[in-house]
Amino acid sequence: MEIVIKATTELTTTELLTVLAARVRVFVVEQQCAYQEVDASDFAAQHVMLMQAGQLVAYARIIPHADGQHISFGRVLVVKEYRGRHYGRQLVAAVLAEIHRTHPQAAIKIQAQNYLRDFYASFGFQPVSAVYLDDGIPHIDMLLPA
């Protein structure tokens, strides 16, 4: 398993299209949620890809948080045919390691789908909001203190 981390400007056209296709497949098609999946945050993102034999297995993006005080990550996905093998845990560990490497004093704030709150809590994240709907899907804000 290979971990690849690149800024948007470093992605090849093939890598970018592969990532965007996977994100749309998961967050728009599978979750039946029509929204602006590709957004302005992608311009400043670091893209973390878990690759196996040249194939995308899992993905997340690291972005500055909108409040300017935190680092954030999101668009966490495991490609359907690779689910159930703990690749999500491997991916989040790689994301956290990269954030700690590049922003060692930063707190990390995420918007988690509520059904994944225990998963993120296992990494030390704590809920900091009530559950709310984002594009019709229950979410909760979670924080990993610096």
Secondary structure, DSSP 8 states (H G I E B T S, - for coil): -EEEEEEGGGS-HHHHHHHHHHHIIIIIIITT--S--S-GGGGG-EEEEEEETTEEEEEEEEEE-TTSSSEEEEEEEE-GGGTTSSHHHHHHHHHHHHHHHH-TT--EEEEEEGGGHHHHHTTT-EE-S--EEETTEEEEEEEE--
